[in-house]
């Protein structure tokens, strides 16, 4: 019996520890210090609690199960999510979550389902349930107070990377307010029906949650609070004869009036902190995505966590006219709509049925069964909190902590409303004994397997994070080694390979600039780096072909390798696929235009290839015009159209287009330089000087601008100014023989080498997967 007692304590302590830690937990060992870390805590503590309970059952020889109709929709959700994962656009990502939406992964759903089972079936009575929720309330109150202190820039944890006002341990700022609004009705219900010290503590927590709501003061938060308060009022009025009900009603009514006042008049507290703007796709945008997904993936959706792929493929092009045109959202306007998008009609319907059944059985229990005072207060509080969280799901996506509270409430209401309890006696070698032993063995083996693989994933994330820190310190080789190690630990993560591909390209430039290497060594190391870049880019595609980011990076790699056999063809193939996966984005079609332009420039001026050059330039122009049609102010596409005009011999049109583009990107140094070059080529030296001087003013160390400016000064007979510019260029590149020769010519009063052409990479507006790596 002592072993049974120890196992029971282990089971319960694991549950209490999970409920306390999850809202507060973060760990700075991986790039996602919050949600990924919380998922690990959820896995470990649910697994320990489940194993301890199963072992206790076998040792004890009996157990009790509460039968409730809610078990069926919960099981349906898990099964539907499993099938949706199997047929997902990226099964690996849907199963684990990271680097997709961790909260929406199958494994998170499975372990939250197990949490529901443990809460609804293994807690003995209302006292244990009350204790569990008191732990939750305490934890969320601490997390909320910490979040408020952060917003006021009172940083109580002396760690530099979390000294950011928007950082908190729950998620975004609105999620902190939503949790406070969900839990406040529960706290009120319990406070009115508790005694002595507990009551005072509950009143303290109620004040904390109300303060959080007032300070954050978002419309959706008040709406959630109103939903919970309405439930309290409705059942309070149905039970007016209960002792103390007048106080209950008056306070709930006062809070309801306060909530409605702040909802409709949108006033803010004078002492409110500065709050961040939180942006989500609109209801209209998400409804459009839902319609497209239902057409193509009606029953099972695109897979748990895959909303970002759906958003990329089906978002509206009108968003290109806003600052969020390049943003890829990982969740939508509504958690409920997200379920239908990612898990299809089956998974979404199961989720809605679960919500409906919880509300139905909760209401029925309150109307038909009024047992002791505390039990009734707990049920009304839980139902009010559940009504709030359902309202939150209508207008908000769900971070892991909010999701966790949802399943805790479902489990609590299942326990509170389920009265059919069956005791099952295990007598070896009965069928029940075999079943329990088999269940323990399956859970143990599966859990240990998941923990082992999870440990590898965690080790990979630690390596990747270490590599990122090395790159921030400009240590390219260490960064490559660490991220390659991460890919070795976990080769199924696409962004490891995606980053490696770009880092190997950066290494090519580093090798080329290394003066300590011989030409033969440079050639060997360059070939190795190029091969590694190609291999990594293709591996990212093999791991996850549904992600547009992988195709963009593959195209970027091959575009930088044009000159190598078939590199241009593979770049075209990559960007074509990327444009299919993200048709509303101007980036991929612009890059297609860039590749065709590079092909045309490689043809030279041989008469035999002029027709091919003409056709290739037309293809470039066709794609660039598509990009401009998608986003009229997209500077790279507008610039490249000017370059195409120049290649077609339409120099006046090219200059006019570039002048138009400077209005779009007035501070783009590359654009100012290219316009200066075009003026120079068109013998408009005064205008060329103005643009090149503007480029130099944007960056005094811009060697190419100074080089061309020196040529312009030479054309205008200003030899001293030309010599000054080329001296500066020589300081940047002392081994440049061309610059030495130009200076020699100028000092001897000879013309500079005006036939020298300077090439400058066109201006770029890259998506995040490329922009952060391109140096």
Secondary structure, 3 states (H helix, E strand, C coil): CHHHHHHHHHHHHHHHHHHHHHCCCCCCCCCCCCHHHHHHHHHHHHHHHHHHHHHHHHHHCEEEEEECCHHHHHHHHHHHHHHHHHCCCCHHHHHHCCCCCHHHCHHHHHHHHHHHHHHHHHCCCHHHHHHHHHHHHHHHHHHHHHHHHHHCCCCCCCCHHHCCCCCCCCCCHHHHHHHHHHHHHHHHHHHHCCCHHHHHHHHHHHHHHHHHHHHHCCHHHHHHHHHHHHHHHHHHHCCCCCCCHHHHHHHHHHHHHHHHHHHHHCCCCCCCCCCCCCCCCCHHHHHHHHHHHHHHCCCCCCCCCCHHHHHHHHCCHHHHHCCCCCCCCCCCCCHHHHHHHHHHHHHHHHHHHHHHHHHHHHHHHHHHCCCCHHHHHHHHHHHHHHHHHHHHHHHCCCCHHHHHHHHHHHHHHHHHHCCEEEEEECCCCCHHHHHHHHHHHHHHHHHHHHHHHHHHHHHHHHHHHHHHHHHHCCCHHHHHHHHHHHHHHCCCCHHHHHHHHHHHHHHHHHHHHCCCCCHHHHHHHHHHHHHHHHHHHHHHHHHCCCCHHHHHHHHHHHHHCCCCCCHHHHHHHHHHHHHHHCCCCCHHHHHHHHHHHHHHHHCCCCHHHHHHHHHHHHHHHHHHHHHHHHCCCCHHHHHHHHHHHHHCCCHHHHHHHHHHHHHHCCCCHHHHHHHHHHHHHCCCHHHHHHHHHHHHHHCCCCHHHHHHHHHHHHHCCCHHHHHHHHHHHHHHCCCCHHHHHHHHHHHCCCCCCCCCCCCCCCCCCCCHHHHCCCC
